[in-house]
């Protein structure tokens, strides 16, 4: 992804896994071969495997920098995390921090870690293994997490402490941050900055998780939305009714997705999702009664 500029904010992609194929029915339980065929003309081999029809996703974070602060949004899967039920994410050894350093940022320089939600593949690099303990990867950062979602997972953990919540990611990637005093629980409409050239706010995005959020960035006349898992794959622009298997409330997730697509359609605003493969960044355009995603090469 080329660097995106929103006012004084510079946004770069930090890659963990650039391309990973998932079975179509595992990702979208209600997908059909017909809808895949209808969209193959604009979704090439970078997005759908020609031989299998499997959907290709990227796992990445967004690095946001201004002259005053540095933030990382959603921290992927993480290394050395035991995830036996999801082999693609189990015991990874990816050069994520090296990729961040190549952009000129060390973990110690990050001021904010922002979580759109707390699923396993969005919180992994919140912590890293050091001397046998999971410790915060970004020791000088404030970790912003949604209060409603955190309390929901906390209740699940307290009710059954020996049952891994979110495949164990709540225990090894969220609770150590809380124990270190670095977590800040926020409401779904939390505003972090209101500067004219660098405004950043959370917005409610219900459906994927309880308390799911998206992040809006405004600077001058520029606007971008980091949508987390409101949309997983570009085919959902054309077929928004495709429901991700992890959505806790599919009807609410669809309503959130439709509202976001309608808000951004045929505008200069960028859509920066949690899983679109390279070139990742782009804009929503109308296509008849539905939408398409125009990647910015």
JOVENKA-V483775 format. One record per run of one state. SS is the DSSP state (alpha for helix, beta for strand, coil for the rest). FROM is the first residue (numbers start at 1). TO is the last residue. If there is no record, write none. Layout:
# JOVENKA-V483775
SS;FROM;TO
SS;FROM;TO
This chain:
# JOVENKA-V483775
coil;1;3
beta;4;6
coil;7;8
beta;9;22
coil;23;23
alpha;24;27
beta;28;28
coil;29;32
alpha;33;39
coil;40;47
beta;48;48
coil;49;54
beta;55;65
coil;66;69
beta;70;73
coil;74;86
alpha;87;89
coil;90;95
alpha;96;102
coil;103;106
alpha;107;109
coil;110;111
beta;112;114
coil;115;123
alpha;124;126
beta;127;130
coil;131;132
beta;133;136
coil;137;141
beta;142;146
alpha;147;159
coil;160;164
alpha;165;179
coil;180;182
beta;183;186
coil;187;190
beta;191;195
coil;196;197
beta;198;204
coil;205;212
beta;213;219
coil;220;221
beta;222;228
coil;229;234
alpha;235;238
coil;239;243
beta;244;244
coil;245;249
alpha;250;264
coil;265;269
beta;270;273
coil;274;281
beta;282;287
coil;288;289
beta;290;295
coil;296;297
